[in-house]
């Protein structure tokens, strides 16, 4: 796998961070309309962000976003772990070792700029307002990829496109219906 451009990495990170935030479960039942896919509330100002502001005063938003992304990654991994060929899956939060390393390096680079996430990643969803489900659906609908239910989530049909950002857009489109539980969109890399 060749190196991805900053633009490609930023595109993937915007989707991952947006879904990580949208998938959280707010502590207050009527707090907002987030999707409740993982049991975290790391980005709410009165919950996780309060702790991150104390622990990491200069990089609290980045720390909270990265922690929410890790919760999403673990939930995604758990959905795939029962499959005998789980290592042959390409998913939104598991894009292969080389790509995942590049994403982590890009996050570190963005954190070092000192700019907040919404400035460093202009395509990032606003996380200071309640979730706008309609806008999220539009964001996830860049592609019309086809999928079918599998024991491990929503398996996209066919081979992934050569362009990784296009593949990520296809994966994101598989959850544009915003299901009530995380449906782990994925490609199976080997038939």
FIDREN-746897 format. One line per field, with one value per residue: x, y, z of N, C-alpha, C in turn; residue in three letters; residue number from 1. Coordinates in steps of 0.1 Angstrom, whole numbers, plus 2048, in hexadecimal, padded with zeros to 3 digits. Layout:
<atoms>
n.px = (X	...)
n.py = (Y	...)
n.pz = (Z	...)
ca.px = (X	...)
ca.py = (Y	...)
ca.pz = (Z	...)
c.px = (X	...)
c.py = (Y	...)
c.pz = (Z	...)
res = (ALA	...)
n = (NUM	...)
</atoms>
This chain:
<atoms>
n.px = (808	806	811	7F7	7E8	7E8	7CF	7BF	7C2	7B7	79D	794	798	786	76D	770	773	75B	748	750	74A	72E	724	725	717	704	705	6EF	6CE	6BC	6CE	6DA	6D7	6E8	6F6	6FB	70B	723	72D	736	73C	74E	752	741	73C	736	73D	752	764	769	77A	78F	797	7A3	7B7	7C6	7CC	7D3	7CF	7B6	79E	7A8	7B1	799	78A	79B	799	77E	77E	78D	77C	768	777	77C	763	75B	76F	768	750	759	76A	762	762	772	783	78A	7A0	7A1	790	786	77F	76D	77B	791	7A9	7BE	7E0	7F5	7E7	7D8	7EE	7F7	7E2	7E2	7FB	7F5	7E2	7F2	802	7EF	7E7	7FE	7FE	7F0	7D8	7B4	79F	789	792	7AA	7A1	78C	776	769	74D	738	73B	731	717	6F6	6F2	6EC	6D9	6CF	6E2	6F9	6F2	6F2	70D	718	70F	71E	723	714	716	711	705	704	6F4	708	715	727	721	71B	722	733	72D	740	761	777	77B	798	7A1	7A7	799	782	778	775	760	74C	749	740	728	719	70E	6FD	6E2	6E1	6E0	6D2	6E4	708	712	729	736	747	760	767	786	790	780)
n.py = (7F4	815	836	84A	869	889	894	87E	86E	880	881	867	868	87C	86F	859	865	874	860	852	865	869	850	84D	849	85E	869	875	86D	87B	88C	890	886	871	852	83B	824	81C	819	834	855	86A	882	895	8B5	8B6	89D	886	899	8AB	89E	899	8B3	8BA	8A7	8AA	8C7	8D6	8C6	8BA	8B7	8A7	891	887	881	86E	85A	854	84A	834	825	820	811	7FA	7F0	7EB	7D8	7C3	7BB	7AE	79A	77F	773	75A	763	77D	78D	793	7A7	7C8	7E5	802	80B	7FB	7FA	7ED	7E6	7F7	80E	815	81C	833	844	848	855	86C	877	87D	890	8A4	8AB	8B6	8CF	8E0	8EA	8EA	8CC	8D2	8E7	8DD	8C8	8CE	8C1	8B5	8AB	8C0	8BF	8CB	8D1	8C1	8A1	8A1	88D	88B	89A	88B	873	87C	882	869	85D	85E	84B	830	815	7F2	7DA	7BD	7AC	79C	783	793	7AE	7C7	7BD	7C8	7C4	7B5	7BF	7D5	7F8	804	81C	827	83B	83C	822	825	838	828	814	824	82C	815	817	82B	82C	82E	819	809	7FB	7F6	7EC	7E3	7E9	7D9	7CD	7AE	7A2	78C	774)
n.pz = (800	7F7	802	80F	805	817	814	80E	826	839	830	836	852	859	854	866	87F	880	880	897	8AB	8A6	8AB	8C7	8E9	8F9	91B	927	921	910	904	8EA	8C7	8C2	8B6	8C6	8C4	8D0	8F2	8FD	908	900	8F3	8FC	90B	927	930	926	919	92D	93F	92D	928	940	942	92A	922	90B	8F5	8F7	8E6	8D1	8DF	8E9	8D1	8C6	8D9	8D7	8BD	8C0	8D0	8BE	8AB	8BA	8BE	8A4	89E	8AF	8A4	88E	897	89B	883	86E	85B	862	860	845	840	836	845	851	868	868	853	84A	854	84A	841	858	868	85B	85E	87A	87C	86E	87F	895	88A	884	89D	8A8	89B	8AB	8A5	8A9	8A4	892	882	878	869	852	847	85B	86F	881	8A3	8B9	8B9	8BB	8AC	88A	87A	860	851	856	849	82F	82D	82E	817	800	7ED	7DD	7E6	7E5	7FC	812	82C	845	85C	869	866	84E	830	814	7F2	7D8	7CE	7E0	7D5	7C2	7CC	7EC	7FB	7ED	7F2	80E	80E	802	817	82B	820	823	83C	83C	842	85D	872	890	89F	89E	87F	872	857	83C	825	817	811	804	7F0)
ca.px = (800	80E	80D	7EB	7EA	7E1	7C0	7B8	7C2	7AE	78F	791	797	779	763	772	770	74D	740	753	741	720	721	725	70B	705	701	6E1	6C5	6B7	6D8	6D9	6D2	6F3	6F2	6FC	712	72D	729	73F	738	75B	753	737	743	734	740	760	76C	76C	786	79A	79C	7AB	7C3	7CD	7C6	7D6	7CB	7AA	795	7AE	7B1	78B	787	7A3	793	771	781	791	76F	761	77F	77A	755	75C	777	760	746	760	773	75D	764	77E	78B	789	7AC	7A0	786	789	773	76F	785	79C	7AC	7CB	7EA	7FC	7DE	7D5	7FA	7F8	7D7	7E7	806	7EE	7DC	7FC	806	7E5	7E7	80A	7FC	7EA	7CA	7A9	79B	780	79A	7B4	799	780	76B	764	740	737	738	72C	708	6F0	6F4	6E2	6D9	6CD	6EF	702	6EE	6F7	71C	71B	70A	727	724	709	71B	708	70A	6FA	6F6	710	716	730	71D	717	72D	732	72E	74B	76F	778	781	7A6	7A3	7A3	78F	775	774	76F	753	743	747	737	71A	712	707	6F6	6D5	6E3	6D9	6D1	6F1	713	711	736	738	754	763	76F	790	791	773)
ca.py = (800	821	840	852	878	88F	896	871	86B	889	87D	85B	86C	883	865	851	86E	877	854	850	86E	866	843	84D	848	869	866	879	866	884	895	892	87B	869	845	832	818	818	81F	83E	863	870	88F	89F	8BF	8B3	88F	882	8A5	8B2	897	89B	8C1	8BA	89F	8AE	8D4	8DB	8BD	8B3	8B2	89C	885	881	87C	861	850	84F	842	827	81D	81C	807	7EE	7EB	7E5	7CB	7B9	7B6	7A5	790	771	76D	753	76B	78B	795	796	7B2	7D6	7EC	811	80D	7F2	7FC	7E6	7EB	803	81A	819	823	840	84C	84B	85F	878	87D	883	89C	8AE	8AF	8BF	8DC	8E9	8EF	8E0	8C3	8D7	8EF	8D5	8BF	8D6	8B9	8AE	8AE	8C9	8B7	8D4	8D1	8B4	89A	8A3	880	88D	89E	87F	86A	882	880	85A	859	862	840	827	807	7E7	7D1	7B3	7A8	790	782	79D	7BB	7C9	7BA	7CE	7BB	7B8	7C2	7E4	7FF	806	828	824	845	838	816	82A	83D	81C	80E	82E	82C	809	819	838	82A	830	80E	80B	7F6	7F7	7E1	7E0	7E7	7D4	7C6	7A2	7A4	780	76D)
ca.pz = (800	7F6	80B	80B	806	823	811	810	834	83F	82C	83E	860	85B	856	872	88B	880	885	8A5	8B3	8A4	8B1	8D5	8F0	903	929	929	918	906	901	8DB	8BF	8BD	8B1	8D1	8BF	8DA	8FF	901	907	902	8ED	902	914	935	932	923	916	93A	944	924	92A	94C	940	91E	91F	8FE	8EA	8FB	8DC	8CA	8E8	8EA	8C4	8C4	8E2	8D1	8B1	8C5	8D4	8B1	8A5	8C2	8BB	896	89F	8B6	89A	884	89D	89A	875	86D	852	866	85B	837	83F	835	84B	854	873	866	845	848	85D	845	841	866	86D	854	864	887	87A	86A	88B	89D	883	885	8AB	8AA	896	8B5	8A0	8AD	899	888	87A	871	860	84F	844	867	873	88E	8AF	8C4	8B7	8BA	89F	87F	873	851	84B	857	83E	822	82D	82C	80B	7F4	7E5	7DE	7E6	7E9	807	816	83A	848	86A	86F	863	841	827	807	7E7	7CF	7D3	7E2	7CA	7C4	7D4	7FA	7FF	7E7	7FA	81B	80B	800	824	833	81A	828	849	83B	848	86B	87A	89F	8A4	894	875	86E	848	838	819	818	807	7FD	7EF)
c.px = (809	809	801	7EF	7E4	7D2	7B9	7B7	7B8	79F	78B	78F	78A	76E	764	76E	761	745	743	74B	733	71B	721	718	70C	700	6F3	6D8	6C0	6C1	6D9	6D6	6DD	6EE	6F3	701	71C	72A	734	738	744	75B	749	73E	742	738	74F	769	771	779	791	7A0	7A5	7B8	7CC	7C8	7C8	7D1	7BE	7A1	79B	7AE	7A3	787	78F	79D	786	774	786	785	768	769	77D	76D	755	764	76F	755	74C	767	76E	75F	772	788	78B	795	7AB	794	78C	77D	777	77A	790	7A0	7B9	7D6	7F1	7F4	7DB	7E1	7FA	7ED	7DC	7F2	7FF	7E8	7E6	801	7FC	7E5	7F2	808	7F6	7DC	7C0	7A5	792	787	7A4	7AD	78C	774	764	756	741	733	734	71D	703	6F2	6E9	6E2	6D7	6DA	6F9	6FE	6F3	706	720	717	711	727	717	70C	710	70E	6FF	6FE	6FE	710	71E	72D	718	723	72A	735	739	758	76F	77E	790	7A9	79E	798	782	770	76E	762	748	73F	73D	729	712	70B	6FF	6E7	6D5	6DB	6DA	6DD	6FC	713	71E	737	746	754	76A	779	793	784	771)
c.py = (80C	82B	848	861	87D	890	889	86D	874	886	871	85F	873	879	85D	859	871	86C	850	858	86B	859	842	84C	853	864	869	873	86F	88E	899	886	872	85A	839	824	813	81F	829	84C	86C	87F	899	8A8	8BC	8A5	88D	88F	8AC	8AB	89A	8A9	8C2	8B2	8A5	8BC	8D9	8D3	8B5	8AE	8A7	88F	87E	87B	86E	856	84B	847	834	81E	818	810	7FA	7E8	7E4	7D8	7C0	7B3	7AC	799	782	76B	766	75B	77A	794	799	7A0	7BF	7DD	7FB	813	803	7F1	7F5	7EE	7F8	80F	81F	821	831	849	851	856	86C	87F	884	890	8A7	8B4	8B9	8CD	8E6	8EE	8E5	8D8	8C9	8E1	8E7	8CB	8C6	8CE	8B2	8B3	8B7	8C0	8BF	8D5	8C3	8AE	89D	896	881	891	893	875	86F	880	872	855	85D	857	837	818	7FE	7DF	7C7	7B0	79C	78E	78C	7AB	7BC	7C8	7C0	7C4	7BF	7BC	7D1	7EB	801	812	826	82E	841	82B	81B	830	832	816	817	82D	820	80C	827	838	82C	825	810	804	7F7	7EB	7DE	7DE	7E3	7CE	7B9	7A2	798	779	761)
c.pz = (800	800	806	80D	813	820	813	81F	83C	83C	835	84D	863	85D	863	87F	88C	885	893	8AF	8B2	8AA	8C0	8DC	8FB	910	92B	91E	90D	901	8F2	8D4	8BA	8BC	8BB	8CC	8C8	8E7	904	900	908	8FC	8F2	90C	923	939	930	920	923	93F	93A	925	936	949	934	91A	911	8F2	8EE	8F0	8D4	8D2	8E8	8DD	8C2	8CD	8DC	8C5	8B5	8CA	8C8	8AB	8AD	8BF	8AD	896	8A5	8AD	890	88A	89D	88D	874	864	855	861	84D	835	83D	83A	84D	85E	873	857	841	850	857	844	84F	86C	867	85B	872	886	876	876	893	897	885	894	8AE	8A4	8A0	8B1	8A5	8A1	88E	87E	871	867	85C	84C	84F	86B	880	899	8BB	8C3	8B8	8AC	896	877	864	84A	84C	84C	831	822	82A	81F	7FF	7EA	7E6	7DE	7EA	7F4	80A	825	83B	857	871	86C	855	837	819	7FD	7DE	7D6	7D6	7D7	7CD	7CC	7E2	7FE	7F9	7EE	807	819	809	80E	82C	82D	81F	835	848	840	857	873	889	8A6	89A	88C	86E	85E	845	82A	81D	80D	7FF	7FC	7F7)
res = (UNK	UNK	UNK	UNK	UNK	UNK	UNK	UNK	UNK	UNK	UNK	UNK	UNK	UNK	UNK	UNK	UNK	UNK	UNK	UNK	UNK	UNK	UNK	UNK	UNK	UNK	UNK	UNK	UNK	UNK	UNK	UNK	UNK	UNK	UNK	UNK	UNK	UNK	UNK	UNK	UNK	UNK	UNK	UNK	UNK	UNK	UNK	UNK	UNK	UNK	UNK	UNK	UNK	UNK	UNK	UNK	UNK	UNK	UNK	UNK	UNK	UNK	UNK	UNK	UNK	UNK	UNK	UNK	UNK	UNK	UNK	UNK	UNK	UNK	UNK	UNK	UNK	UNK	UNK	UNK	UNK	UNK	UNK	UNK	UNK	UNK	UNK	UNK	UNK	UNK	UNK	UNK	UNK	UNK	UNK	UNK	UNK	UNK	UNK	UNK	UNK	UNK	UNK	UNK	UNK	UNK	UNK	UNK	UNK	UNK	UNK	UNK	UNK	UNK	UNK	UNK	UNK	UNK	UNK	UNK	UNK	UNK	UNK	UNK	UNK	UNK	UNK	UNK	UNK	UNK	UNK	UNK	UNK	UNK	UNK	UNK	UNK	UNK	UNK	UNK	UNK	UNK	UNK	UNK	UNK	UNK	UNK	UNK	UNK	UNK	UNK	UNK	UNK	UNK	UNK	UNK	UNK	UNK	UNK	UNK	UNK	UNK	UNK	UNK	UNK	UNK	UNK	UNK	UNK	UNK	UNK	UNK	UNK	UNK	UNK	UNK	UNK	UNK	UNK	UNK	UNK	UNK	UNK	UNK	UNK	UNK	UNK	UNK	UNK	UNK	UNK)
n = (1	2	3	4	5	6	7	8	9	10	11	12	13	14	15	16	17	18	19	20	21	22	23	24	25	26	27	28	29	30	31	32	33	34	35	36	37	38	39	40	41	42	43	44	45	46	47	48	49	50	51	52	53	54	55	56	57	58	59	60	61	62	63	64	65	66	67	68	69	70	71	72	73	74	75	76	77	78	79	80	81	82	83	84	85	86	87	88	89	90	91	92	93	94	95	96	97	98	99	100	101	102	103	104	105	106	107	108	109	110	111	112	113	114	115	116	117	118	119	120	121	122	123	124	125	126	127	128	129	130	131	132	133	134	135	136	137	138	139	140	141	142	143	144	145	146	147	148	149	150	151	152	153	154	155	156	157	158	159	160	161	162	163	164	165	166	167	168	169	170	171	172	173	174	175	176	177	178	179	180	181	182	183	184	185	186	187	188	189	190	191)
</atoms>
